Amino acid sequence: MNFAVDAIATTSPSAIIGLVVAIAVLIFLVLKTKVHALLALVIAASIAGLAAGMTPEEAVASISKGFGSTLATIGLVVGFGVMMGRILEVSGAAEKLAISMIRFLGTKREEWAMSAAGYIISIPIFVDSAFVILTPLVKALATSAGRSKLTLGIALAGGMVLTHHAVPPTPGPLGAAGIYGVSVGDMILYGLLLTLPALATVTLYARFAGPKIEAMAPVSASVGAASGQGGEPATAKEAYAEFSALAGEREKQLPSLFMSLLPVIGPIVLIFLNTAVAALASATEGVVPDALVQVTTFIGNPVIAVGIGVILAIYGLARQKDRNSVLEDMEKGVESAGIILLVTGAGGALGGVLRDSGVGDAIGQWASTLPLPTILIPFLIATLVRLVQGSGTVAIITSASISAPILAQIPDVNMVLAAQAAALGAMVFSYFNDSLFWVVNRMLGVTDVKRQILTWSVPTTIGWATCLVTLLVADLFV
């Protein structure tokens, strides 16, 4: 009997059974009852801990420690992130970025402009809100440029969902980074690199499938289709001129492109600067001044960097508003983050119990002997949880909580890739139990089930499959 099997054999059978029962109860509670995911995760953690032989006091202490340590890592970053996102949302910065991307790429590339804009905008702004904000721009562009509304809408939402799943300070990937104990800067970099191929495949799907999906609807429901409804311009030049006129009027009310981008790009640059200086200082001892290392370590810490982003947003985008209005906007953002923080902390509690009870160690040693890439463990867990209960954030946190203690016992695992696997696996086949499924389809006017699935379930699955291939390739070289 090899070491991994010995580890499983020496672990109490009740501990393994308890973990299986805990996961089954978690899925049942989230899927079939009125119990919130927060409470379901705590119940699952309690079952797993007690079944592994922990005393009630030990189980509660482990739950509290796991909850607290997770929030200590990400709590302030999430709070600052939603404050900044709310200001970007109400100031019109998101619209400004989208209009600028369309102007930059020009006519006949509108879908690429929308997907690129969505890819950037969804980093600080919750994807549901961002899509609602930019849907009027999609409809106006479809009408003026004679493009399929679904092509532009799918491209926009596709770009958004990729960074929503992979790039902090979005709560899901930020929570996965905290649970896995990896650098937020590394998580951002890996998230951007791993999702770029998926950005291309989803946009290509939108380009070719959008008009066909739109043609399935009655002619009266097809906005901006080739039939000319909405007044299709005769030439691309006329289309661009019409869009420019519409956008020009709207832009008079919007902030500048520089100020719209600065709160988003500023914190990312600071975090990357910290990572680069730390790596250089480590590789060339004594070359980089200690003062520079200390300064970049401070301003490049995710808490400080995102906090600076909030200040840039306040004084760059909200300087025209009075103090009370700005505070009210930020507080509304924080309200939306409360339950996400609690769910993320509860996921950390489940992971803490698996670590403290020793069950994670035993399963990790056994999993290392399986004839599968280790990186598939968090990816497949996230995929299954997402299909069962619908919420991408809950799937990411659940997968990270279960898999992090397991992968910690397997040698030579790239933990940043593992955290990204948990995040990207949760992108699969968004359908009826996902709120974004309804937001995208309703805002685009898609009502029948077949077209709804083609409009959103299929492109999210294409993104998921592309990211799976990218993950496996990266795992071979990183």
Secondary structure, 3 states (H helix, E strand, C coil): CCHHHHHHHHCCHHHHHHHHHHHHHHHHHHHHCCCCHHHHHHHHHHHHHHHCCCCHHHHHHHHHHHHHHHHHHHHHHHHHHHHHHHHHHHHCHHHHHHHHHHHHHCCCCHHHHHHHHHHHHCCCCCHHHHHHHHHHHHHHHHHHHCCCHHHHHHHHHHHHHHHHHHCCCCHHHHHHHHHHCCCHHHHHHHHHHHHHHHHHHHHHHHHHHHHHHHHCCCHHHCCCCCCCCCCCCCCHHHHHHHHHHHHHHHHCCCCCHHHHHHHHHHHHHHHHHHHHHHHHHHHCCCCCCHHHHHHHHHHCCHHHHHHHHHHHHHHHHCCCCCHHHHHHHHHHHHHHHHHHHHHHHHHHHHHHHHHHHCHHHHHHHHHCCCCCCCCHHHHHHHHHHHHHHCCHHHHHHHHHHHHHHHHCCCCCCCHHHHHHHHHHHCCCCCCCCCHHHHHHHHHCCCCCHHHHHHHHHHHHHHHHHHHHHHHHHHHHHC
